[in-house]
Amino acid sequence: MQQPAAGDRPFNVELALVFDDVPAAFEHAVASGCTPLAEPALKPHGPGQTVGWVRDPFGTLIEIASPIAGSARRRVLALVRTALRGNLCS
C-alpha cells in the first residue's frame, strides 16, 4: 500500500465501521494516527445513531458509526437494495 503525498487527492474509498461505543472508537483511531474530520455526533436519520469521520494515514475515509436499529435500519437496507439494482457499478 502506498501513502498519498500531502497534496494528492484522497483515494476514492470509504469504509464504514460499526461500534457500540463510537466516541471511544473515534478517540482510539485518532490516537492511532488517523486525522479527525468530524467529531462523533447524533444523526437525525437513525434513532440514536452516532457517526464520526476520520481519514487514515493512507488517505482512506472512515466512517465510525453506531448500529442503525429498527425501522431506520429497514429503510437504509431498502435504499441499498434499490441502489444495487440501479447498476451503480456499471
N, C-alpha and C positions, 0 to 999 in steps of 0.2 A: 504494500500500500504506500502511496506517495502523499506526503503532506503538501497542501497547496501553498504557493508563495503568498506573502502578505497582501499583494494587490490583486490576486486571482479571484475570479468569481467562485463561489462555493459550488461543490458538486450538486447535481440535480437529484439528490437523495434525501429522503426524510424517514426517520424511524419513530414510531410511537411505542413507548414502553409504559406499561401499566403497573402501578404500585399502590398499595393501600395507604402508605404514608408519603404523599407527594413532596411536602416540604423537606423531609429527611432525605429522600432520593435526590432532590434538586441540589441540596447542600452537599451531598456526597459527590455528585457529578462535578460541581464547581470546585470542590476541594481536590478532586482527582485530575483537574486540568481543563475542564470544559469552560467555555465562555458563557456567562449568563446572558440571555437575550430578553426573557420576560419572567419575572418572579411568579411563583405559583399563585393563581387566583381562581376564585369560584366562577364558573361559566354558566350562562343562562340556559344553554341548550340541553343540559342534563341535570336531573335532580341531584344536587350536591357534588357534581363533578368538578374537580380541581385540575388545572392544567398549567404547566410551566414549560419554558423552552430554553434549551442550551445548544451550543454548537461545539462538537468535539474537536480535538486537535487536528483531525483530518478534514475538517470542513463539513461534516455531516450534521444536518439539522435534526435535533432530537426533541420530540415532544414527551414530556414526563407527565402522565395523567393518572387520575384515579379511575376505577371502573365506571362504566355507564350502566345504570341499573334500570330495571322496569321498562316502562313504555318508551322512554328515551332511547334505550338500547335497541328496542324493536324498530324504532324509526330510523336509527342510524344504519342498522343492518339492511333495512329495506332500501335505503338510499344507495348503499354499497352494491347490493344486488342489481339495482337499476343501472348504476354506472357501469358495472361489469358487462351487462347485456348491451350497453351502448357502444361497444367496441372502442373503449378508451385507448387501448394499446395498438390500434391499427393505424 
